[in-house]
Amino acid sequence: MISGKLLAKRISQCLISKIMKYFLATCGLLLGLMFFSPCEAQQNGFINYVQPLAGTAASTTSAAKKHSEANSEQYANTVPAVGTPFAMTQWTPQTRKKEQKCVAPYYYSDSLINGFRASHWLSGSCTQDYGSFSIMPVSGSLQKALQQAESPFSHNSEQSSPAYYQVILDHYKLRVELTASSRCGIMRITALKSDSVYVLVNANSDEEQGQLHITENNEIVGKNPVYRIYQGSGEYAGFDGHLFFNAEKVPQRKGSFNKGTPDGKVSVKGGETSGVYMGFFLKKGETLCLKMGTSFTGAQGAEQNLRREIPSCAFERVKQRSTDLWEESLEKIRIRDNDEGRKRIFYTAMYHAMQHPRLFNDVDGRYPKFAHDNEYERIRNGAYYDDFSMWDIYRAQMPLLEIVEPQLVDNMVASLLIKGEQGGWLPIFPCWNNYTAAMIGDHAVSLIVSAYLKGIRQTEAEKAYALMRKNAFVVADSLAYHQGKGRRALSSYLHFNYIPMEDSVPVAFHKKEQVSRTLEYAYDDYALAMFAQYLGKETDYEQLLIRAKNYRNVFDKEVGMMRGRFADGTWYEPFNPGKREPYITEGTAHQYTFYVPQDIPGLAKVMGGQVKLEQCLDRLFLGGGYWHGNEPGHQIPFLYNYTRSPWKTQARVRQLLEEEYSDGPGGLSGNDDAGQMSAWYVFASLGFYPVDPISGSYLLTSPFYKEYEMLLPDGKKWIVTCDKDPEDHPYIRSVRLNGRDLGRNYIRYEEIMRGGQLEFYLAKEPTAWGANEQEQVKGLAER
């Protein structure tokens, strides 16, 4: 907490006058306790700045158009999800049917709505939905509606927020509103003319295995089996999505339909063309309330969730509760900015970073046992989570939660360890409550180690280490490997200390990509080495630390970049550093050359020194080779902090904040990937970024905002101020922590979590701040 006198010295007299006048007249608080008004926040509402439609249109950035591959990478693939943070099920308008890979439920450019989905879509991904159901209200003739149940709509009639969605179905003259709790949804339908209204319910089963039944009590129970993708694609995932649905009114008609034909049966099996219906007559202005519970354990679980979370058709009460939960989450970071558009971008990024991993257990703690068929367990403490887009979120999204939601991270780490115990191996990319082997690396290790080293989780350390060590040292047998367990190509990696081109990694969704795998395993080995050191396992520590330097084995000094290499040591020809190559994951050799987050000083050394590192960075940016739309490059703009020109980080980061994110549906430059793209914006705009999450160090850059504060656990606050407007003064002159010169170009996790004040003193032109090697993060050789 800072005094009024100290604050007065650091902020302009004009701003002081305005703050004093506002606080004394409106909130009656003393100047110096807080620079951001809680009264202002309550009046405006952080939730009102969130744009759930952002990312539902194709990216408009030039980098995305140049680097992205087809539609799968050009779209952020987010949806206007209604629910609570990290909810089990999210409710979204549906413009695309099916649970189809790389096809999101909603696209801004579409003109027809064909349902409202209880979705488990992995936000911002190129995966597929699973275990989902759709509800579509129609009016008029049931027979006609079943031929093509869809309606034009206008974006002018849409209202979209994290807690609420509304739209008018023009064809049916119906207003539809949605709000939700963590596991359940509630829909309110208003008739804009007197007419018969039917509610169509179907399971989105591409395998035609969905089941729906209307009970004697006029409740609908549904089951949609989940099928795996990636490793084990097409196999039953061992659990189902379940729906429990009821309406506040007694239906006048009910039955099922199949391929456009209604009948009087109360049960049906099939996919998107099959379902059940309930019919009502609504007068103009009359409303119909529908309640929908979901579960991954059974109809009983879905019913129990609904009765606990939404016991009555109190739509406004549920909406307010959801709004309050979002406000509590969003207000953890309070930025002060006169630019309303930038506020919208920031809080939309916060919203997207709080979608996943998703809650997976019922209100009584039951959840499907990981990687098992129809077996269930009950979590006694905390909550169980799934859908970890691990190749993406370990970089910034999870590190963001380590600051603003450490207790949640504790639950997520516990969930990963549960999966490892139940399945026998720590999963690499656990989604659909199963092994996937979907992406490269072994980054659950990064998340787990990062949490332990930051003191977020301290129990079961030995058990956690044993699971991670198994992934790093043990080659899975053929059966386990084909089930998606264990590191891909580990035998080659252990034998050659890199993965040679001869190993095509055939048993994986991402095949080949040998150089990228080598680099990412080296980082994971470093992460495990730090944990081994923490636990006093010196032999493992020394061995893993050597492996952490395996990046050197795929660095070709002749060309100054990472490059494919054969088992005999020769290099892959031809060398095209600016084009996609089979040995690189979703990028280029030039981009991946900088993926050594554990040892950038060591990378600079093999390049020939800091000057060479800076030149290689310059060539990437000046040649148009940097692509912000995919995760492997996210650390690159901050790497100038390891050179003699940290001011270039300040310039590049600001450029990316302004060019790669915008205020509108096309506002993201690539797949958001469960919030990683958005979390980058949050960190970068606040002025720090975790290039190496394990280290607990965050590289500094100039903040986007003159003032902000972060609300930390135990009532602590992290306050950041700039002496001048960063808009006109984008370069750092000096930085002070709690009144003393920081003396380095990075900040530490424990310094943030203790609370305090970080002051940036800014300049119009580049400065030499942070250019001394003594002020920079050390490399592996110096640790």
Disulfide bonds with the S-S distance in Angstrom:
Cys27-Cys39 2.14
Cys102-Cys126 1.54
Cys289-Cys313 2.36
